[in-house]
Amino acid sequence: MGQIASQISELILPRKKTRILMLGLFHSGKKSILEHMELGPVEWKQVTVALTVGVVNTSDVQIAVWDLGLSEKIPWFYYQPYLKDLNGVIFVVDSADRDLFLDVCREFREWIGKDELKHLPLLVFANKRDLLSTMPVAEMVKRLGLN
């Protein structure tokens, strides 16, 4: 995974200040991805029981990482401060968790359909591909509506 994360960081880290939003459900692997990118310390803030926000700042990039919970519907105004001046979105999917994939699809469609995000470049990161229970990429693409 370190090599993949390194290749992604080379693609998304231009020389100017860039703000990237990384979304995904709990335990999809966002924190592990950031650790493998080795961008620096992550500042974590518990916003609600179901939302934890982490931010990594370097001289070239700011990545806001949101751990989204399913236990409550969080009002949209909580998110708005993080949506200003974004340059891209990374949506992390646990490709081995078939039980939650319907929830992943619902959250994905809801978020990517937002006016603030739908014009931005999008990377869907199918994480945990090394596990035996992983879903085929073609199936994920179809279920997420990316085809």
Phi, psi and chi 1 to 4 in degrees:
 res  aa     phi    psi   chi1   chi2   chi3   chi4
   1 MET       -  -30.0 -178.4  163.2   78.5      -
   2 GLY   -59.3  -39.8      -      -      -      -
   3 GLN   -66.5  -42.0 -177.3 -179.6   15.4      -
   4 ILE   -63.8  -46.2  -66.5  170.5      -      -
   5 ALA   -61.4  -37.4      -      -      -      -
   6 SER   -64.8  -42.9  174.6      -      -      -
   7 GLN   -64.4  -39.6  -69.0  170.6  -14.1      -
   8 ILE   -63.8  -45.1  -70.0  172.0      -      -
   9 SER   -61.6  -34.7   66.1      -      -      -
  10 GLU   -66.0  -34.3  -71.8  174.2   15.3      -
  11 LEU   -74.2  -35.7  -69.4  172.5      -      -
  12 ILE  -103.1    2.5   63.3  173.6      -      -
  13 LEU  -110.1   75.0  -62.0  178.8      -      -
  14 PRO   -70.5  177.0   24.8  -30.3      -      -
  15 ARG   -77.8  -14.1  -69.7 -173.2  166.6   85.8
  16 LYS   -94.7  166.5   64.5  177.4 -174.7  160.9
  17 LYS   -64.8  126.5 -173.6   70.6  169.4 -178.4
  18 THR  -127.8  136.8  -58.7      -      -      -
  19 ARG  -114.0  121.9  -68.0 -167.2   66.4 -133.8
  20 ILE  -122.7  134.9  -61.3  167.5      -      -
  21 LEU  -101.6  124.9  174.3   64.6      -      -
  22 MET  -110.6  119.0 -176.0 -176.5  -71.0      -
  23 LEU  -115.8  156.9  -61.8  168.4      -      -
  24 GLY   167.4  158.4      -      -      -      -
  25 LEU   -71.9  167.1  -59.3 -175.4      -      -
  26 PHE   -51.2  140.5  -75.3  137.2      -      -
  27 HIS    64.7   22.9  -53.4  -65.9      -      -
  28 SER   -81.9  -16.1   60.3      -      -      -
  29 GLY   111.2   14.8      -      -      -      -
  30 LYS   -60.6  -43.9  -62.9  172.3  -62.8  -60.1
  31 LYS   -64.0  -41.1  -67.3  175.4 -173.8  175.3
  32 SER   -63.9  -40.1  -64.6      -      -      -
  33 ILE   -60.5  -46.6  -67.3  167.7      -      -
  34 LEU   -61.8  -41.2  -78.0 -177.7      -      -
  35 GLU   -61.3  -40.2  -71.5  171.2    7.5      -
  36 HIS   -72.6  -24.2  -77.5   86.9      -      -
  37 MET   -77.1  -20.1  -68.5  173.0   76.1      -
  38 GLU    51.3   53.1  -60.9  178.2   -2.7      -
  39 LEU   -87.7  -17.8  -64.2  173.9      -      -
  40 GLY   135.1 -175.2      -      -      -      -
  41 PRO   -68.1  146.8   22.1  -29.2      -      -
  42 VAL  -104.0  128.7 -178.4      -      -      -
  43 GLU   -94.2  114.0  -59.7  170.7   28.7      -
  44 TRP  -101.4  139.2  -65.9  102.0      -      -
  45 LYS  -135.4  126.8  178.5 -179.5  178.4 -174.3
  46 GLN   -84.2  107.9 -172.6   76.3   36.2      -
  47 VAL   -83.1  -49.4  178.3      -      -      -
  48 THR  -140.9  178.9   70.4      -      -      -
  49 VAL   -58.1  -33.5  172.9      -      -      -
  50 ALA  -104.2    5.8      -      -      -      -
  51 LEU  -139.3  120.6  174.2   65.1      -      -
  52 THR  -118.2  132.4  -57.1      -      -      -
  53 VAL  -115.9  131.9  176.6      -      -      -
  54 GLY  -122.3  144.9      -      -      -      -
  55 VAL  -131.4  132.4  177.8      -      -      -
  56 VAL  -113.9  127.9  175.5      -      -      -
  57 ASN  -119.6  128.6  -74.9  -62.7      -      -
  58 THR  -126.5 -177.1   71.7      -      -      -
  59 SER   -69.8  -21.7   59.8      -      -      -
  60 ASP  -109.3  -22.0  -63.0  -34.1      -      -
  61 VAL  -146.7  148.0   68.0      -      -      -
  62 GLN  -125.5  124.1  178.3 -175.6   69.7      -
  63 ILE  -115.6  121.0  -60.9  178.7      -      -
  64 ALA   -98.6  125.3      -      -      -      -
  65 VAL  -112.4  126.4 -180.0      -      -      -
  66 TRP  -116.4  122.0  -63.2   -1.5      -      -
  67 ASP   -91.2  111.8  -98.4  -31.6      -      -
  68 LEU   -96.5  130.8  -59.4  174.6      -      -
  69 GLY   -97.6  164.1      -      -      -      -
  70 LEU  -107.8    2.4  -62.2  173.3      -      -
  71 SER   -80.4  -17.2   61.0      -      -      -
  72 GLU  -152.5  158.2   65.1 -178.4   72.6      -
  73 LYS   -93.9  117.2 -161.8   64.3  175.5  164.0
  74 ILE   -89.1  130.2  -60.8  166.7      -      -
  75 PRO   -58.5  142.3  -20.2   30.1      -      -
  76 TRP   -58.0  -31.6 -175.8 -115.4      -      -
  77 PHE   -63.7  -22.2   66.5   84.7      -      -
  78 TYR   -63.1  -33.0  -83.5  113.6      -      -
  79 TYR   -85.3  -28.5  -58.1  122.2      -      -
  80 GLN   -54.0  -38.3  -70.8  176.7  -35.5      -
  81 PRO   -60.8  -25.3  -22.0   31.0      -      -
  82 TYR   -88.1   -6.2  -60.4   96.6      -      -
  83 LEU   -98.9   -1.4  -59.0  178.1      -      -
  84 LYS   -77.8  135.5  -66.8 -178.9  174.8  128.1
  85 ASP    58.1   37.1  -56.9  -41.6      -      -
  86 LEU   -76.4  148.8  -72.6  175.0      -      -
  87 ASN  -112.6   -9.8  -58.9   96.8      -      -
  88 GLY  -178.8  166.4      -      -      -      -
  89 VAL  -131.8  134.4  176.9      -      -      -
  90 ILE  -114.1  121.3  -59.7  171.8      -      -
  91 PHE  -108.8  115.6 -165.9   90.1      -      -
  92 VAL   -95.3  129.0 -179.6      -      -      -
  93 VAL  -118.2  131.2  175.6      -      -      -
  94 ASP   -79.9   99.0  178.9  -13.1      -      -
  95 SER   -74.1   -3.2   59.4      -      -      -
  96 ALA  -101.3   -7.7      -      -      -      -
  97 ASP  -100.8   84.0 -167.7  -17.1      -      -
  98 ARG   -67.6  -29.6  -67.0  171.6  178.6  -89.7
  99 ASP   -63.5  -33.1  -66.3  -23.5      -      -
 100 LEU   -97.6    2.8  -82.9 -179.2      -      -
 101 PHE   -66.3  -30.3 -152.5   77.2      -      -
 102 LEU   -63.4  -40.3  -74.9  175.1      -      -
 103 ASP   -66.0  -39.2  -65.4  -36.2      -      -
 104 VAL   -59.9  -46.7  168.7      -      -      -
 105 CYS   -61.3  -42.8  -68.7      -      -      -
 106 ARG   -62.8  -48.6 -175.5 -170.8   71.6 -117.0
 107 GLU   -63.2  -41.7  -68.3  -69.1  -27.1      -
 108 PHE   -58.5  -51.3  176.1   77.2      -      -
 109 ARG   -62.8  -40.3  -71.9 -175.9 -169.5  109.6
 110 GLU   -64.0  -47.3 -177.1  176.8  -29.2      -
 111 TRP   -70.0  -47.4  -82.8   92.9      -      -
 112 ILE   -69.8  -20.9  -59.3  -51.1      -      -
 113 GLY   -81.1   -8.5      -      -      -      -
 114 LYS   -66.2  139.0  -62.4  -70.9 -174.7 -168.4
 115 ASP   -54.2  -37.0  -71.7  -21.3      -      -
 116 GLU   -69.1  -19.4  -65.6   88.7  -16.5      -
 117 LEU  -115.4  -24.6  -56.9 -178.6      -      -
 118 LYS   -66.8  -16.5   62.8 -176.1  174.7 -174.2
 119 HIS   -92.5   -5.1   68.1  -76.7      -      -
 120 LEU   -87.7  152.8  -64.5  173.2      -      -
 121 PRO   -60.7  142.6  -20.0   29.2      -      -
 122 LEU  -127.1  133.1  169.0   68.0      -      -
 123 LEU  -118.7  121.6  168.4   67.2      -      -
 124 VAL   -97.8  116.2  176.7      -      -      -
 125 PHE  -100.4  107.4 -169.3  105.1      -      -
 126 ALA   -83.2   97.0      -      -      -      -
 127 ASN   -87.6  164.9 -156.8   17.6      -      -
 128 LYS    64.4   35.5  -56.0 -176.3 -175.4 -179.6
 129 ARG   -69.3  -12.9  -57.9  -69.8  -55.1  154.1
 130 ASP   -81.8   -7.9   56.3  -31.4      -      -
 131 LEU   -84.6  149.1  -59.2  177.5      -      -
 132 LEU   -66.0  -29.3  -65.6  175.6      -      -
 133 SER   -85.3    9.6   60.6      -      -      -
 134 THR   -64.3  146.6 -167.4      -      -      -
 135 MET   -83.1  140.3 -171.9 -178.9  -54.8      -
 136 PRO   -60.1  145.0  -20.8   30.6      -      -
 137 VAL   -57.6  -43.6  172.0      -      -      -
 138 ALA   -58.7  -38.0      -      -      -      -
 139 GLU   -68.2  -41.9 -177.5 -179.5  -11.7      -
 140 MET   -63.1  -43.8  -74.3 -171.0  -63.6      -
 141 VAL   -58.2  -45.7  166.3      -      -      -
 142 LYS   -64.9  -48.3 -178.2  177.7  179.6 -178.1
 143 ARG   -67.5  -31.0  -68.9  178.9   69.3 -177.8
 144 LEU   -81.6   -9.3  -71.6  169.9      -      -
 145 GLY    76.7   30.9      -      -      -      -
 146 LEU   -91.6   -6.0  -63.3  172.9      -      -
 147 ASN   -85.3      -   48.1   -5.4      -      -
